[in-house]
Amino acid sequence: MARVMQVSRQAIYRVPRRRTDPGPRPISGPVDRALVEVARRNPTDGTRMVAALTSRALGRQVNRKRAQRVMRAQRLLKRHRRTGRRRRPGFFRVERPDQLWHMDMTSVWVAEHGWCYLNAAIDCCTREMPAWGLDVRCRAEEAIAVIEAGAARHGLEPGTLTLGTDNGTAYTSRAFRARLRDLGVVHRRGGYRDPESQAFIESFFSKLKQRCVWRHEFETLDQAREVIAAYIERYHDRPHSGLGYRTPSEVRQTWDDAQEALHKQAA
């Protein structure tokens, strides 16, 4: 039969055996131990972010492929569903901080009140969070309070900022648009059913829920505000993949130093 089928006799008589699971491999070396510690402390991050965080902790460069190998051996790799990206016509070229902000709203469950609403704005250049607010309502008043706080904190001058939002009722209301005109902020609204137009703030909300909101059970509104505020403080000192794994604070400081040097040269 083997000769007729032109296969080896071993393939016919071989009895397949189930592979035994050897379990996680032992950790060897301080770099591997640091990688495992960072990966367990940040269970929602991938290999690139784990390598970047480990590089900062050790003060030396750690290869992303080494992080992938160690995380696979320790079964720390997470499967992520791939999301298709649509090509959108046109774009907004961001050349400086406080040129374009994205603002949006998401819901957070709080046992005391039920669904509460988080309004937040992100700087598309430095990825900083200029302002945010968590309230039990999602009216125009709450959105106006967030943009006013951000404008006051960054000392915005009229005509220097463009604010990108979706077409939610709070952002299309007369009161919100009138307040933007008073502040000298240009309002740029995205298309209908087009979340890519608010990609930066949508991405921030996604990571906020993975790393913070879904890992806590908020009993009161004050507790939710305290936990989210602590996360945003850590976020500003955390490497960002869109910034070449620099932190938002570092990018802002780079711009501030460059502006100070230009002023000194002009003087």
matplotlib code that plots the C-alpha trace (Angstrom):
import matplotlib.pyplot as plt

x = [0.0, 2.8, 4.5, 1.2, 0.4, 4.1, 4.5, 6.8, 5.9, 6.6, 3.8, 1.3, 2.4, 3.2, 0.8, 0.4, 1.0, -0.4, 2.1, 2.6, 2.4, 5.8, 4.4, 6.0, 9.7, 11.9, 12.9, 16.6, 18.4, 17.4, 16.1, 13.7, 12.5, 11.9, 10.0, 7.7, 7.2, 6.2, 3.9, 2.1, 1.7, 0.3, -1.8, -3.5, -0.3, 1.4, 5.0, 6.1, 4.7, 6.2, 9.6, 9.4, 8.4, 11.1, 13.7, 12.7, 12.8, 16.3, 17.8, 18.9, 17.3, 15.2, 14.4, 10.7, 11.3, 12.9, 9.8, 7.6, 9.7, 9.6, 5.9, 5.1, 7.1, 5.3, 1.9, 1.5, 0.6, -2.9, -5.0, -6.4, -9.2, -8.0, -10.1, -10.3, -9.4, -11.2, -9.4, -10.8, -10.4, -8.5, -6.6, -5.6, -1.9, -1.0, 2.2, 2.2, 0.5, -2.9, -3.6, -6.1, -8.0, -10.4, -13.3, -15.8, -18.0, -18.2, -20.2, -18.9, -21.0, -21.2, -23.3, -24.5, -26.0, -25.9, -24.5, -22.3, -20.7, -17.1, -16.3, -12.6, -10.4, -7.0, -4.3, -3.6, 0.0, 1.3, -1.5, -2.0, -5.4, -6.1, -9.3, -11.9, -15.0, -17.2, -20.8, -24.2, -25.5, -24.3, -25.7, -24.1, -23.2, -20.9, -19.2, -18.7, -17.2, -14.6, -13.5, -13.4, -11.2, -8.8, -8.7, -7.9, -5.3, -3.4, -3.9, -5.3, -5.5, -8.4, -8.0, -5.2, -7.3, -9.5, -11.8, -12.9, -16.1, -18.7, -22.3, -23.7, -26.4, -24.2, -21.6, -24.1, -26.2, -26.4, -25.0, -21.9, -21.2, -21.8, -19.3, -16.7, -17.2, -16.7, -13.4, -12.2, -12.2, -12.9, -15.4, -14.6, -17.3, -16.8, -19.0, -22.0, -21.1, -17.5, -15.5, -12.2, -12.7, -12.2, -9.5, -7.3, -9.9, -11.6, -8.3, -7.8, -11.2, -10.5, -7.3, -8.9, -11.6, -9.1, -6.6, -8.8, -12.6, -13.2, -10.8, -12.7, -16.2, -17.1, -19.4, -19.6, -19.0, -16.1, -14.4, -14.7, -13.3, -10.4, -9.4, -9.7, -7.7, -4.9, -4.9, -4.7, -1.7, 0.1, -0.9, 1.0, 4.2, 3.6, 5.3, 2.9, 3.3, 2.1, 4.9, 7.8, 7.3, 8.0, 5.6, 3.1, 5.0, 8.3, 6.8, 5.3, 8.6, 10.4, 8.1, 8.4, 12.2, 12.2, 9.9, 12.1, 15.2, 13.5, 12.5, 16.1, 17.4, 14.9, 15.8]
y = [0.0, 2.4, 1.7, 2.2, 5.5, 6.6, 7.4, 6.0, 3.1, 5.2, 7.6, 4.6, 3.0, 6.1, 6.7, 10.5, 11.5, 14.6, 17.2, 17.8, 21.4, 22.3, 25.4, 28.8, 28.9, 30.0, 33.7, 34.3, 37.6, 41.0, 42.3, 39.4, 39.8, 43.5, 42.7, 40.3, 42.7, 45.5, 43.3, 42.0, 45.6, 46.7, 43.8, 45.8, 46.8, 45.2, 44.2, 47.7, 49.6, 47.0, 47.3, 51.1, 51.1, 48.6, 50.7, 53.7, 51.7, 50.2, 53.2, 51.1, 50.0, 46.8, 45.2, 44.8, 41.2, 40.3, 41.6, 39.5, 36.4, 36.7, 37.6, 34.6, 32.3, 33.6, 33.6, 37.3, 38.1, 39.4, 38.8, 42.0, 42.2, 43.9, 46.9, 47.9, 51.6, 53.6, 56.0, 59.5, 62.3, 65.4, 66.0, 68.7, 69.3, 70.0, 72.0, 73.3, 72.7, 74.3, 74.4, 71.5, 69.9, 67.0, 66.9, 64.2, 62.6, 59.0, 57.4, 55.9, 53.8, 55.1, 53.2, 56.3, 58.0, 55.3, 56.5, 59.6, 61.5, 62.3, 65.3, 65.6, 67.4, 66.2, 68.2, 66.6, 67.7, 66.8, 64.4, 66.3, 66.5, 70.2, 69.7, 67.2, 66.9, 64.1, 65.0, 63.4, 65.3, 65.8, 69.2, 72.1, 73.7, 70.8, 70.9, 74.7, 74.4, 71.9, 74.1, 77.2, 75.4, 74.3, 77.7, 79.4, 76.8, 77.1, 80.9, 80.6, 83.7, 84.3, 82.7, 80.3, 77.1, 74.9, 72.5, 69.3, 67.6, 65.3, 66.2, 65.6, 67.8, 69.4, 70.4, 71.6, 73.7, 77.4, 78.1, 76.0, 77.5, 81.0, 80.4, 79.2, 82.4, 84.5, 82.6, 83.0, 79.2, 77.8, 74.9, 72.0, 69.3, 65.8, 63.8, 61.8, 58.2, 59.0, 58.3, 58.6, 62.3, 62.3, 59.6, 61.0, 61.4, 58.1, 56.3, 58.0, 56.9, 53.4, 53.2, 54.9, 52.3, 49.4, 50.6, 52.4, 52.4, 48.7, 47.8, 49.7, 49.7, 53.3, 53.8, 57.6, 60.4, 61.8, 58.4, 58.2, 61.7, 60.9, 57.7, 59.2, 62.3, 60.0, 58.1, 61.3, 62.5, 59.2, 59.4, 62.6, 60.9, 57.7, 56.9, 57.3, 55.3, 58.2, 60.4, 58.0, 56.6, 59.9, 61.2, 64.1, 66.1, 65.7, 66.8, 69.9, 70.7, 70.4, 73.0, 75.3, 75.1, 75.8, 78.8, 80.2, 79.8, 81.7, 84.5, 84.8, 85.0, 87.6, 89.7]
z = [0.0, 0.9, -2.5, -4.4, -2.6, -2.9, 0.8, 3.5, 5.6, 8.7, 7.8, 7.8, 11.1, 13.1, 16.0, 16.6, 20.2, 21.9, 22.8, 26.5, 27.7, 29.1, 30.8, 31.0, 30.6, 33.5, 33.4, 33.0, 33.4, 34.8, 31.4, 31.0, 34.6, 34.0, 30.8, 32.7, 35.5, 33.2, 31.1, 34.2, 35.5, 32.1, 30.9, 28.1, 26.4, 23.4, 22.9, 21.5, 24.5, 27.0, 25.3, 25.5, 29.2, 30.0, 28.2, 30.3, 33.5, 32.8, 31.1, 28.1, 24.8, 24.9, 21.5, 20.7, 19.4, 22.7, 24.5, 22.2, 22.8, 26.6, 26.7, 24.5, 26.7, 29.8, 28.0, 28.4, 24.8, 24.3, 21.2, 19.7, 17.2, 14.1, 13.1, 9.5, 8.7, 6.1, 3.8, 4.4, 1.8, 3.1, 6.3, 8.8, 9.0, 12.7, 13.0, 16.6, 20.0, 20.6, 16.9, 16.7, 19.6, 19.3, 21.8, 22.4, 25.1, 26.5, 29.2, 32.5, 34.9, 38.5, 41.0, 42.7, 39.6, 36.8, 33.5, 33.8, 31.0, 30.4, 28.2, 27.2, 24.8, 23.4, 21.7, 18.4, 18.4, 21.9, 22.8, 26.1, 27.7, 28.1, 30.0, 30.9, 33.1, 34.4, 35.1, 35.5, 32.5, 28.9, 28.0, 26.3, 29.7, 30.6, 27.3, 27.5, 31.0, 29.6, 26.7, 28.9, 31.4, 28.7, 27.1, 30.5, 31.4, 28.1, 27.7, 24.2, 22.1, 19.7, 16.3, 17.3, 18.0, 15.9, 17.8, 16.1, 17.4, 16.1, 15.5, 19.0, 20.3, 22.9, 20.3, 17.7, 20.1, 19.7, 23.2, 22.5, 19.1, 20.5, 23.3, 20.7, 18.7, 21.9, 22.6, 19.0, 18.4, 15.0, 15.1, 12.8, 12.8, 11.4, 9.1, 10.2, 11.3, 10.8, 14.0, 12.2, 12.1, 15.9, 15.8, 18.6, 21.2, 20.3, 20.7, 24.1, 25.3, 24.2, 26.2, 29.1, 29.4, 28.9, 31.4, 34.0, 33.7, 33.1, 35.9, 38.6, 40.0, 40.8, 43.7, 43.8, 41.3, 43.4, 43.4, 39.6, 39.2, 41.5, 39.7, 36.2, 37.3, 38.6, 35.3, 33.2, 35.4, 34.7, 31.0, 30.5, 31.7, 29.7, 26.4, 23.4, 20.2, 18.1, 19.5, 18.8, 22.3, 23.9, 26.6, 26.0, 28.7, 26.9, 23.6, 25.2, 26.9, 23.6, 22.0, 25.0, 24.9, 21.1, 21.5, 24.3, 22.2, 19.3, 21.6, 22.9, 19.3, 18.4, 21.4]

ax = plt.figure().add_subplot(projection="3d")
ax.plot(x, y, z, "-o")
ax.set_aspect("equal")
plt.show()
